Amino acid sequence: MENIDVLVVGGGHAGIEASYAAAKMGLRVHLLTILVENIGLASCNPAIGGLAKGHLVKEIDALGGLMGIITDNCGIQYRILNASKGYAVRGSRAQIDMDSYRIYARNALFKIENLSISQELVEELLIESNQIYGIKTNIGKIYKAKKVILTTGTFLNGVVHIGKSISKNGRIGESSAIKLGENLSKLGFEVGRLKTGTCPRIDGKSIDFSNLEIHNGDFPPPNFSFRTSKDSFNPTQYPCYITYTNKQTHKIISDNFHLAPLFSGQISGIGPRYCPSIEDKVYRFSSKDRHQLFLEPQTKECSEYYVNGLSTSLPFDIQEKVIHSISGLENARITRYGYAIEYDYVMPTELKHTLETKKIANLYFAGQINGTTGYEEAAAQGIMAGINAALSIKGESEFILKRSEGYIGVMIDDLVTKGTDEPYRVFTSRAEYRLLLREDNATFRLSKYGYKFGLLDDISSILKDESNIKNGILFLENKNYTPTKEFLKFLDSIDEIKINDITNGIQLVARDSFDIEKLKKLDSMFCDMSDIALEQIKIECKYYHYIKKQSAEISKLDSTLDIKIPANFIFDDIPGLSLEVVEKLNKFRPNSLREASLISGITPASIDVLHLYIYLRSQGK
């Protein structure tokens, strides 16, 4: 253990990706977790992906991470959300067999030669001269390492609430990391308190499905990983069911607001705004007669169902009354009660864009410790922390994704520059260039990095598709079709509306009615392309002018950020810069506008002002 390069603390979704990435990059990695059998456990809902979250999973996969592969191997229902809307806001989601998921994740890590795992609780960080060199566990064992990545989830001073019942747990039934939480506070980190919750689980055989709305997966099922063969991907899909709360349900809840920890003052942590508890929904939306609930199978045996939409910390007897008031659940038996959990997090403005802490060198944070919520957000941070820790040890340049390159870049930039005072989750609306950051093109955006870092073994098929897409778009840009008898006859043969004037190839293929089979008939060059490449050509034609506009904006922004800040440049007398911005610029003395933009608290508006005055002073003004 004296030869550890990277020590990862925590076996959740962030810890899995961090340890896997660093180990795949050739480093000696050790993973410490409270319970080995719970590596990769789905603590809350048994699902991966969703709106914007699906983007993160695809990006993790494009970088060479595990989440997409595990999901494809352990999924029990697959859907595309927002399928009727534009490609930029569509999101893949899969119900998972949560037992299979954790077993697959654990075994995947155990199979890596230079990755070791042990079951211990970390209590203290070992620091010298503002650098971490190791940790100490609850059994007194010391591990020394060049880099340490904390992925502690909800375990830092975790407290579970069910009614008035309070227990010190990081997850129901598992010990809270109390001493480690205290240690971080003593080290001077800005620590806050957040809250999240989970829903009751129901014995499957006690549910009456007869009057419930069935909710099936998509066919063919959409896979997450580009490394999964579409030809062999044919999982058995299991239905979910839809039911609703009602006036009686709401009366039971409102009559017992005084027993809800959320309202009694028992909970002080701030909860997720976009995933509120049922008691919060009933309180805030009192005019609504009902709220939709999804009954989601937790495994392929369908022995337990997760009641999605019913997150609660009400007392157990009130939970039972609530459940029994709902259609289909009149005689349902609760196998696991819902609960709320409060936990510590560290303000993410304490971090660099690499996820290394500013206070302590070689120490990285990833996941809910940074104030995020969700498996996908955690995993995305984990892979970035693992990659950057490995690159630093190898003496190579840091890896920072721009906001224009991926949702991972958007999320990390939001966290480290703005911070958060509530559980942060990713949304498509957070991305300025979401039309370019679609799920469907994640591999084309990011696989080059995965290959460069050694996380992907072969991207030749991606490179071939990328070349074909470029050539296909170029061909269509330079091809104009005229309404000759011959071409009108061709359009009629493929069931396309005729053209009346000269029509550019981009405009023709952009039609909603024009699919990839018609594209193959349009010109022989498209016949040798994969369906993936053809689909990309179709999408890029549809949004051609918008894509061009956003690409131009990004190019302009990049050229601006590359501008150098002259040595000894004086920031103090620039109108439009706040005192805080000036203080930070003087402290860090960035060499370029890009470096300045990465400083916490330096806004885009500040960069615009700085850019203007660099120009004015260069002109002697």
C-alpha positions as CSV (number, residue, x, y, z in Angstrom):
1,M,0.0,0.0,0.0
2,E,3.0,2.3,0.1
3,N,2.9,2.6,-3.7
4,I,-0.6,4.0,-4.1
5,D,-0.9,6.7,-6.7
6,V,-4.5,7.5,-6.3
7,L,-6.7,6.8,-3.3
8,V,-10.4,7.0,-3.9
9,V,-12.7,7.3,-0.9
10,G,-16.3,6.1,-1.6
11,G,-17.7,3.4,-3.8
12,G,-20.7,5.2,-5.2
13,H,-21.1,6.4,-8.8
14,A,-18.4,9.0,-8.5
15,G,-16.0,6.7,-6.8
16,I,-16.5,4.0,-9.5
17,E,-15.7,6.3,-12.4
18,A,-12.8,8.0,-10.6
19,S,-11.0,4.7,-9.6
20,Y,-11.7,3.1,-13.0
21,A,-10.4,6.1,-15.0
22,A,-7.2,6.4,-12.9
23,A,-6.5,2.7,-13.0
24,K,-7.2,2.4,-16.8
25,M,-4.6,5.2,-17.2
26,G,-2.0,2.9,-15.7
27,L,-1.8,4.2,-12.1
28,R,-1.9,2.1,-8.9
29,V,-5.3,2.9,-7.4
30,H,-6.9,1.9,-4.1
31,L,-10.6,2.3,-3.4
32,L,-11.9,2.6,0.2
33,T,-15.6,2.1,0.8
34,I,-17.7,1.4,3.9
35,L,-19.3,-1.7,2.4
36,V,-17.8,-3.5,-0.6
37,E,-21.1,-5.2,-1.5
38,N,-22.7,-1.7,-1.9
39,I,-20.3,-0.4,-4.5
40,G,-22.6,1.1,-7.2
41,L,-25.7,0.8,-5.1
42,A,-28.7,2.8,-6.4
43,S,-29.5,4.5,-3.1
44,C,-32.7,6.2,-4.5
45,N,-34.5,5.6,-7.7
46,P,-33.6,2.4,-9.8
47,A,-32.9,4.4,-13.0
48,I,-30.1,5.9,-14.9
49,G,-30.4,8.9,-17.3
50,G,-33.3,11.2,-18.0
51,L,-33.5,14.8,-19.3
52,A,-30.0,16.2,-19.5
53,K,-28.8,13.4,-17.2
54,G,-28.8,11.1,-20.2
55,H,-26.4,13.6,-21.9
56,L,-24.0,13.1,-19.0
57,V,-24.1,9.3,-19.3
58,K,-23.4,9.5,-23.0
59,E,-20.5,11.9,-22.3
60,I,-19.1,9.7,-19.6
61,D,-19.3,6.8,-22.1
62,A,-17.6,8.8,-24.8
63,L,-14.7,9.5,-22.4
64,G,-14.4,5.7,-21.7
65,G,-16.3,5.5,-18.4
66,L,-18.4,2.7,-17.1
67,M,-21.9,4.0,-16.4
68,G,-23.3,3.5,-19.9
69,I,-21.9,0.0,-20.3
70,I,-23.3,-1.1,-16.9
71,T,-26.7,0.4,-17.7
72,D,-26.8,-1.5,-21.0
73,N,-26.0,-4.7,-19.2
74,C,-28.4,-4.2,-16.3
75,G,-31.3,-2.3,-17.7
76,I,-34.9,-3.6,-17.6
77,Q,-36.6,-0.8,-19.5
78,Y,-35.3,1.8,-22.0
79,R,-36.9,5.0,-23.2
80,I,-36.2,8.3,-25.0
81,L,-37.8,11.1,-23.1
82,N,-39.0,14.2,-25.0
83,A,-38.9,12.0,-28.2
84,S,-41.5,14.3,-29.8
85,K,-39.3,17.4,-29.3
86,G,-36.0,18.5,-30.8
87,Y,-32.9,16.4,-30.6
88,A,-31.1,18.9,-28.2
89,V,-33.6,18.2,-25.4
90,R,-34.2,14.5,-25.8
91,G,-32.9,12.3,-23.0
92,S,-32.3,8.6,-22.7
93,R,-33.5,6.9,-19.5
94,A,-33.3,3.3,-18.3
95,Q,-34.8,1.5,-15.4
96,I,-32.1,-0.7,-14.0
97,D,-32.0,-3.9,-12.1
98,M,-30.4,-2.3,-9.0
99,D,-29.0,-5.6,-7.7
100,S,-27.4,-6.5,-11.0
101,Y,-26.1,-3.0,-11.4
102,R,-24.1,-3.0,-8.2
103,I,-22.8,-6.5,-8.8
104,Y,-21.7,-5.7,-12.3
105,A,-20.0,-2.4,-11.1
106,R,-18.2,-4.1,-8.2
107,N,-16.9,-7.0,-10.4
108,A,-15.8,-4.6,-13.1
109,L,-13.6,-2.8,-10.6
110,F,-12.3,-6.1,-9.1
111,K,-11.2,-7.3,-12.6
112,I,-8.8,-4.3,-13.1
113,E,-5.2,-5.5,-12.3
114,N,-3.9,-2.3,-10.7
115,L,-7.0,-1.5,-8.7
116,S,-7.4,-2.7,-5.2
117,I,-10.4,-2.4,-2.9
118,S,-10.9,-2.6,0.9
119,Q,-13.8,-2.0,3.3
120,E,-13.0,0.7,5.8
121,L,-14.3,4.0,7.1
122,V,-12.1,7.0,6.5
123,E,-11.9,9.3,9.5
124,E,-9.0,11.7,8.9
125,L,-7.1,13.3,6.1
126,L,-3.3,13.5,6.6
127,I,-2.0,16.9,5.6
128,E,1.5,18.4,5.6
129,S,2.5,21.9,4.2
130,N,-1.0,22.3,2.7
131,Q,-0.7,19.0,0.8
132,I,-2.4,15.7,1.4
133,Y,-0.3,12.6,1.6
134,G,-2.8,10.0,2.9
135,I,-5.7,9.1,5.1
136,K,-6.4,7.3,8.4
137,T,-9.3,4.9,8.8
138,N,-11.5,3.8,11.7
139,I,-9.3,0.8,12.4
140,G,-6.2,3.0,12.7
141,K,-4.8,2.0,9.4
142,I,-2.9,4.6,7.4
143,Y,-2.9,4.8,3.6
144,K,-0.4,7.0,1.8
145,A,-1.0,8.2,-1.7
146,K,0.1,10.9,-4.2
147,K,-3.5,11.9,-4.8
148,V,-6.7,11.5,-2.8
149,I,-10.2,11.8,-4.3
150,L,-13.2,12.1,-1.9
151,T,-16.5,10.9,-3.2
152,T,-18.4,10.7,0.0
153,G,-22.0,11.1,-1.2
154,T,-24.4,11.7,1.6
155,F,-22.2,10.2,4.2
156,L,-20.5,13.4,5.7
157,N,-22.4,13.8,9.0
158,G,-25.3,12.1,7.4
159,V,-28.6,12.1,9.4
160,V,-31.6,10.0,8.4
161,H,-35.2,11.3,9.3
162,I,-38.4,9.2,9.4
163,G,-40.9,11.3,11.4
164,K,-39.4,12.1,14.7
165,S,-37.0,9.2,14.4
166,I,-33.4,10.4,13.8
167,S,-30.4,8.2,13.1
168,K,-26.8,8.9,12.2
169,N,-26.5,7.2,8.8
170,G,-25.0,8.1,5.4
171,R,-27.7,5.8,3.9
172,I,-30.3,3.8,5.8
173,G,-28.4,1.0,7.7
174,E,-24.9,2.4,7.0
175,S,-22.6,4.4,9.2
176,S,-22.3,8.1,8.9
177,A,-18.8,9.6,8.2
178,I,-18.9,11.9,11.3
179,K,-15.2,12.3,12.0
180,L,-14.3,12.9,8.4
181,G,-17.0,15.6,8.2
182,E,-15.5,17.2,11.3
183,N,-12.0,16.9,9.9
184,L,-13.0,18.9,6.7
185,S,-14.5,21.7,8.8
186,K,-11.3,21.9,10.9
187,L,-9.2,22.1,7.8
188,G,-11.1,25.4,7.0
189,F,-13.4,24.2,4.1
190,E,-16.6,26.1,3.8
191,V,-19.1,23.5,4.7
192,G,-22.9,23.7,4.2
193,R,-25.9,21.4,4.8
194,L,-28.2,19.9,2.2
195,K,-31.1,17.5,2.3
196,T,-32.4,14.9,-0.1
197,G,-34.8,12.0,0.2
198,T,-36.1,8.8,-1.1
199,C,-39.4,7.1,-1.7
200,P,-41.1,4.1,-0.1
201,R,-40.6,0.6,-1.7
202,I,-43.6,-1.7,-2.1
203,D,-43.9,-5.5,-2.1
204,G,-44.7,-6.3,-5.7
205,K,-47.2,-9.0,-5.0
206,S,-49.3,-6.7,-2.8
207,I,-50.0,-4.2,-5.6
208,D,-53.3,-4.3,-7.6
209,F,-52.2,-3.5,-11.2
210,S,-55.6,-4.1,-12.8
211,N,-56.6,-0.5,-13.0
212,L,-53.2,1.1,-13.4
213,E,-51.9,2.7,-16.6
214,I,-49.1,0.6,-18.1
215,H,-45.9,2.4,-19.1
216,N,-43.7,0.3,-21.5
217,G,-40.3,0.9,-22.9
218,D,-39.4,1.9,-26.4
219,F,-38.8,-0.5,-29.2
220,P,-36.2,-0.9,-30.4
221,P,-34.6,-0.1,-27.0
222,P,-32.1,2.8,-27.1
223,N,-28.7,1.8,-25.7
224,F,-26.5,4.1,-23.8
225,S,-22.9,3.0,-24.7
226,F,-21.5,3.3,-28.2
227,R,-19.5,0.2,-27.4
228,T,-22.7,-1.8,-27.1
229,S,-23.6,-3.6,-30.3
230,K,-27.0,-2.6,-31.5
231,D,-27.4,-5.9,-33.4
232,S,-27.1,-7.9,-30.1
233,F,-28.8,-5.4,-27.8
234,N,-32.2,-6.9,-27.2
235,P,-32.9,-6.8,-23.4
236,T,-36.2,-8.0,-21.9
237,Q,-38.1,-4.9,-20.9
238,Y,-40.4,-4.7,-17.9
239,P,-43.3,-2.3,-17.6
240,C,-43.7,0.5,-15.1
241,Y,-47.2,1.6,-13.9
242,I,-48.7,5.0,-13.4
243,T,-51.0,5.9,-10.5
244,Y,-51.9,9.2,-8.8
245,T,-52.3,10.8,-5.4
246,N,-55.8,12.1,-4.7
247,K,-57.7,14.5,-2.4
248,Q,-57.8,11.9,0.4
249,T,-54.0,11.4,0.1
250,H,-53.5,15.2,0.3
251,K,-55.7,15.5,3.3
252,I,-53.8,12.8,5.2
253,I,-50.5,14.6,4.4
254,S,-51.8,18.1,5.2
255,D,-53.3,16.9,8.5
256,N,-49.9,15.7,9.5
257,F,-47.7,18.6,8.4
258,H,-46.8,19.1,12.0
259,L,-45.2,15.6,12.1
260,A,-43.1,16.2,8.9
261,P,-39.4,16.9,9.8
262,L,-39.4,19.3,6.8
263,F,-41.9,21.6,8.5
264,S,-41.3,20.9,12.2
265,G,-37.8,22.5,12.1
266,Q,-36.2,19.1,12.6
267,I,-34.5,19.4,9.1
268,S,-32.4,22.5,8.5
269,G,-30.7,21.4,5.2
270,I,-31.9,22.7,1.9
271,G,-33.6,20.2,-0.3
272,P,-33.7,19.8,-4.1
273,R,-36.0,22.3,-5.7
274,Y,-36.7,20.1,-8.7
275,C,-37.4,16.9,-6.8
276,P,-39.5,17.9,-3.8
277,S,-41.0,15.6,-1.2
278,I,-44.7,14.8,-1.5
279,E,-45.4,16.8,1.6
280,D,-43.6,19.8,0.1
281,K,-45.6,19.4,-3.2
282,V,-48.9,19.2,-1.3
283,Y,-48.0,22.3,0.7
284,R,-46.7,24.4,-2.3
285,F,-49.3,23.3,-4.8
286,S,-52.4,23.0,-2.7
287,S,-54.7,23.8,-5.6
288,K,-53.7,20.5,-7.4
289,D,-56.0,17.6,-6.9
290,R,-53.4,15.0,-7.7
291,H,-49.8,14.2,-8.5
292,Q,-48.5,11.6,-10.9
293,L,-46.6,8.6,-9.4
294,F,-44.6,5.9,-11.2
295,L,-44.4,2.4,-9.9
296,E,-40.9,1.2,-11.0
297,P,-39.6,-2.3,-10.7
298,Q,-36.3,-2.5,-8.9
299,T,-35.2,-5.8,-10.3
300,K,-36.2,-8.0,-13.2
301,E,-37.9,-10.3,-10.6
302,C,-40.3,-7.3,-10.0
303,S,-40.5,-8.3,-6.3
304,E,-40.2,-4.7,-5.1
305,Y,-41.5,-1.4,-6.7
306,Y,-40.2,2.1,-6.1
307,V,-42.9,4.7,-5.8
308,N,-41.3,7.5,-7.8
309,G,-42.8,10.9,-7.0
310,L,-43.5,10.0,-3.4
311,S,-40.3,11.1,-1.6
312,T,-41.2,11.5,2.0
313,S,-39.9,11.6,5.6
314,L,-43.3,11.4,7.3
315,P,-43.7,8.9,10.2
316,F,-44.0,5.3,9.2
317,D,-47.7,5.0,10.2
318,I,-48.6,8.1,8.1
319,Q,-46.6,6.7,5.2
320,E,-48.8,3.6,5.4
321,K,-52.0,5.7,5.4
322,V,-50.7,7.7,2.4
323,I,-49.8,4.5,0.4
324,H,-53.2,2.9,1.2
325,S,-55.1,5.9,-0.1
326,I,-53.6,5.5,-3.6
327,S,-55.3,3.5,-6.4
328,G,-53.6,0.1,-6.8
329,L,-51.9,0.4,-3.4
330,E,-54.9,0.0,-1.1
331,N,-53.5,-3.3,0.3
332,A,-49.8,-2.6,-0.5
333,R,-47.1,-3.6,2.0
334,I,-44.2,-1.2,2.5
335,T,-40.9,-3.1,2.4
336,R,-38.7,0.1,2.9
337,Y,-40.0,3.3,4.3
338,G,-39.2,6.6,2.6
339,Y,-36.8,8.9,4.5
340,A,-35.0,12.2,4.3
341,I,-31.3,12.5,4.8
342,E,-29.3,15.6,5.7
343,Y,-25.6,15.7,5.0
344,D,-22.6,18.1,4.7
345,Y,-21.2,19.3,1.5
346,V,-18.3,21.6,0.7
347,M,-19.0,24.8,-1.3
348,P,-17.7,23.9,-4.8
349,T,-16.1,27.3,-5.2
350,E,-13.4,25.8,-3.1
351,L,-12.3,23.8,-6.2
352,K,-10.4,24.4,-9.3
353,H,-11.9,23.3,-12.6
354,T,-9.9,20.1,-12.3
355,L,-11.9,19.4,-9.1
356,E,-8.7,19.7,-7.1
357,T,-9.2,21.8,-3.9
358,K,-7.6,25.2,-3.8
359,K,-6.7,24.9,-0.1
360,I,-5.0,21.5,-0.1
361,A,-2.9,20.3,-3.0
362,N,-3.5,16.8,-4.5
363,L,-6.9,16.5,-2.8
364,Y,-10.0,16.2,-5.2
365,F,-13.7,16.2,-4.5
366,A,-16.3,14.6,-6.7
367,G,-20.1,14.0,-6.4
368,Q,-22.5,15.1,-3.7
369,I,-19.7,16.4,-1.6
370,N,-19.7,19.3,-4.2
371,G,-23.4,20.0,-3.7
372,T,-24.8,18.0,-6.7
373,T,-27.6,15.5,-6.7
374,G,-28.0,12.5,-8.9
375,Y,-26.0,9.4,-9.9
376,E,-25.1,10.9,-13.3
377,E,-23.8,14.2,-12.0
378,A,-21.7,12.3,-9.5
379,A,-20.3,9.9,-12.1
380,A,-19.4,12.7,-14.4
381,Q,-17.4,14.5,-11.7
382,G,-15.8,11.2,-10.7
383,I,-14.4,10.5,-14.2
384,M,-13.1,14.0,-14.5
385,A,-11.4,13.9,-11.0
386,G,-9.9,10.5,-11.8
387,I,-8.5,11.7,-15.2
388,N,-7.1,14.9,-13.8
389,A,-5.4,13.2,-10.8
390,A,-3.8,10.7,-13.2
391,L,-2.7,13.4,-15.6
392,S,-1.1,15.4,-12.7
393,I,0.9,12.4,-11.5
394,K,2.1,11.8,-15.1
395,G,3.1,15.5,-15.4
396,E,0.7,16.1,-18.2
397,S,-1.6,19.0,-18.9
398,E,-4.9,19.2,-16.9
399,F,-8.1,18.3,-18.6
400,I,-10.9,20.9,-18.5
401,L,-13.9,20.7,-20.7
402,K,-15.3,24.0,-22.0
403,R,-18.9,24.8,-21.7
404,S,-19.1,24.5,-25.5
405,E,-17.7,20.9,-25.4
406,G,-20.1,19.1,-23.0
407,Y,-22.6,19.2,-20.3
408,I,-19.8,18.0,-18.0
409,G,-18.0,21.2,-18.7
410,V,-21.2,23.3,-18.1
411,M,-21.8,21.5,-14.7
412,I,-18.3,21.9,-13.4
413,D,-18.0,25.5,-14.5
414,D,-21.3,26.3,-12.8
415,L,-20.2,24.6,-9.6
416,V,-16.7,26.1,-9.3
417,T,-17.5,29.6,-10.5
418,K,-21.0,30.1,-9.0
419,G,-21.2,27.6,-6.2
420,T,-24.6,26.3,-5.0
421,D,-26.8,26.6,-2.0
422,E,-29.2,23.8,-3.0
423,P,-28.7,20.4,-4.5
424,Y,-27.5,21.1,-8.1
425,R,-28.8,19.0,-11.0
426,V,-28.1,19.4,-14.6
427,F,-30.7,20.8,-17.1
428,T,-30.5,21.4,-20.8
429,S,-31.4,25.0,-20.1
430,R,-28.1,25.4,-18.3
431,A,-26.2,24.9,-21.5
432,E,-25.8,27.9,-23.8
433,Y,-24.9,25.7,-26.8
434,R,-27.2,22.8,-26.2
435,L,-28.0,22.4,-29.9
436,L,-24.3,21.4,-30.3
437,L,-24.3,19.3,-27.1
438,R,-26.8,16.7,-28.1
439,E,-26.9,13.1,-26.7
440,D,-26.5,11.7,-30.2
441,N,-23.2,13.4,-31.0
442,A,-21.4,12.9,-27.6
443,T,-19.0,10.3,-29.0
444,F,-18.0,12.7,-31.8
445,R,-17.4,15.4,-29.3
446,L,-15.5,13.6,-26.6
447,S,-14.2,10.2,-27.7
448,K,-10.9,11.7,-28.9
449,Y,-10.2,12.5,-25.3
450,G,-11.1,9.1,-24.1
451,Y,-8.7,7.6,-26.7
452,K,-5.9,10.1,-25.9
453,F,-6.0,9.2,-22.2
454,G,-6.1,5.4,-22.8
455,L,-9.7,4.9,-21.6
456,L,-10.8,3.8,-25.0
457,D,-8.9,1.2,-27.0
458,D,-10.4,1.9,-30.5
459,I,-12.3,4.8,-32.0
460,S,-11.6,4.0,-35.7
461,S,-15.3,3.5,-36.4
462,I,-16.1,6.9,-34.9
463,L,-13.3,8.6,-36.9
464,K,-14.7,7.0,-40.0
465,D,-18.2,8.2,-39.3
466,E,-16.9,11.7,-38.4
467,S,-15.1,11.9,-41.8
468,N,-18.2,10.7,-43.6
469,I,-20.4,13.2,-41.8
470,K,-18.1,16.0,-42.8
471,N,-17.9,14.9,-46.4
472,G,-21.7,14.4,-46.6
473,I,-22.5,17.9,-45.3
474,L,-19.9,19.4,-47.6
475,F,-21.4,17.6,-50.6
476,L,-24.9,18.8,-49.7
477,E,-23.8,22.3,-49.1
478,N,-22.4,22.4,-52.7
479,K,-25.2,20.5,-54.3
480,N,-28.2,22.3,-55.8
481,Y,-31.2,20.4,-57.3
482,T,-33.3,21.8,-60.0
483,P,-36.9,20.9,-60.8
484,T,-36.2,18.9,-63.9
485,K,-38.6,16.1,-65.0
486,E,-36.0,13.5,-64.1
487,F,-35.5,14.9,-60.5
488,L,-39.2,15.4,-59.9
489,K,-39.8,11.8,-61.0
490,F,-37.1,10.8,-58.5
491,L,-38.8,12.7,-55.7
492,D,-42.1,11.1,-56.5
493,S,-40.5,7.7,-56.4
494,I,-39.3,8.2,-52.8
495,D,-42.6,9.8,-51.8
496,E,-41.2,13.3,-51.4
497,I,-43.1,16.5,-52.3
498,K,-41.8,18.1,-55.5
499,I,-39.6,21.2,-55.6
500,N,-40.6,24.3,-57.6
501,D,-37.3,26.2,-57.5
502,I,-33.5,25.4,-57.3
503,T,-33.1,23.8,-53.9
504,N,-29.9,23.3,-52.0
505,G,-29.1,19.8,-50.7
506,I,-29.1,20.9,-47.1
507,Q,-32.6,22.3,-47.5
508,L,-33.9,19.1,-49.1
509,V,-32.5,16.7,-46.5
510,A,-33.7,19.0,-43.7
511,R,-37.3,18.1,-44.5
512,D,-39.1,16.2,-41.7
513,S,-40.2,13.7,-44.3
514,F,-36.7,13.0,-45.5
515,D,-35.2,10.0,-43.7
516,I,-31.9,8.2,-44.0
517,E,-33.2,5.6,-46.4
518,K,-34.1,8.4,-48.8
519,L,-30.7,9.9,-48.2
520,K,-29.1,6.7,-49.5
521,K,-31.1,6.9,-52.7
522,L,-30.2,10.6,-53.2
523,D,-26.6,9.8,-54.0
524,S,-24.4,6.7,-54.1
525,M,-21.9,8.3,-51.7
526,F,-24.4,7.9,-48.8
527,C,-24.8,4.1,-49.4
528,D,-21.4,3.3,-47.9
529,M,-22.0,5.3,-44.7
530,S,-23.3,3.9,-41.4
531,D,-26.8,4.6,-40.2
532,I,-25.1,6.6,-37.3
533,A,-23.3,8.9,-39.8
534,L,-26.5,9.3,-41.9
535,E,-28.6,10.2,-38.9
536,Q,-26.0,12.9,-37.9
537,I,-26.1,14.3,-41.4
538,K,-29.9,14.4,-41.3
539,I,-29.8,16.2,-37.9
540,E,-27.1,18.7,-39.0
541,C,-29.1,19.5,-42.1
542,K,-32.3,20.1,-40.0
543,Y,-30.5,22.6,-37.7
544,Y,-27.9,23.7,-40.2
545,H,-28.2,27.5,-39.8
546,Y,-28.5,27.4,-36.0
547,I,-25.5,25.1,-35.8
548,K,-23.5,27.4,-38.0
549,K,-24.5,30.4,-35.8
550,Q,-23.6,28.7,-32.5
551,S,-20.3,27.4,-34.0
552,A,-19.4,30.9,-35.0
553,E,-20.2,32.2,-31.6
554,I,-18.0,29.6,-30.0
555,S,-15.1,30.4,-32.4
556,K,-15.4,34.1,-31.6
557,L,-15.5,33.3,-27.8
558,D,-12.5,31.0,-28.1
559,S,-10.5,33.7,-30.0
560,T,-11.4,36.2,-27.4
561,L,-10.4,34.0,-24.5
562,D,-7.1,33.3,-26.1
563,I,-6.2,37.0,-25.8
564,K,-3.2,37.5,-23.6
565,I,-3.3,39.9,-20.6
566,P,-0.1,42.0,-20.7
567,A,2.4,41.6,-17.9
568,N,1.9,44.2,-15.1
569,F,-1.6,45.0,-16.4
570,I,-3.4,47.3,-13.9
571,F,-6.9,46.1,-13.0
572,D,-7.7,48.5,-10.2
573,D,-8.9,51.5,-12.2
574,I,-11.2,49.7,-14.8
575,P,-14.8,50.9,-14.6
576,G,-17.3,48.1,-14.6
577,L,-15.2,45.6,-12.6
578,S,-16.4,45.0,-9.0
579,L,-14.0,45.2,-6.1
580,E,-14.2,41.5,-5.7
581,V,-13.3,40.8,-9.3
582,V,-10.3,43.2,-9.1
583,E,-9.1,41.6,-5.9
584,K,-9.2,38.2,-7.5
585,L,-7.5,39.3,-10.7
586,N,-4.7,40.9,-8.7
587,K,-4.4,37.8,-6.5
588,F,-4.2,35.2,-9.4
589,R,-2.6,37.4,-12.1
590,P,-4.1,35.4,-15.0
591,N,-2.0,35.3,-18.2
592,S,-5.0,35.2,-20.6
593,L,-8.7,35.9,-20.6
594,R,-9.2,32.2,-20.6
595,E,-7.3,31.8,-17.4
596,A,-9.3,34.8,-16.0
597,S,-12.6,33.1,-17.0
598,L,-11.7,30.1,-14.9
599,I,-11.3,32.0,-11.7
600,S,-14.3,31.6,-9.3
601,G,-16.5,34.7,-9.4
602,I,-15.2,36.1,-12.7
603,T,-18.4,36.5,-14.8
604,P,-18.7,36.6,-18.6
605,A,-19.6,40.3,-18.2
606,S,-16.3,40.9,-16.4
607,I,-14.4,39.2,-19.2
608,D,-16.1,41.5,-21.7
609,V,-15.1,44.6,-19.8
610,L,-11.5,43.3,-19.4
611,H,-11.3,42.5,-23.1
612,L,-12.4,46.0,-24.0
613,Y,-9.8,47.6,-21.7
614,I,-7.0,45.4,-23.0
615,Y,-7.8,46.6,-26.5
616,L,-8.1,50.3,-25.4
617,R,-4.8,50.3,-23.6
618,S,-3.1,48.6,-26.5
619,Q,-4.3,51.6,-28.6
620,G,-2.9,54.0,-26.0
621,K,-6.3,55.0,-24.8
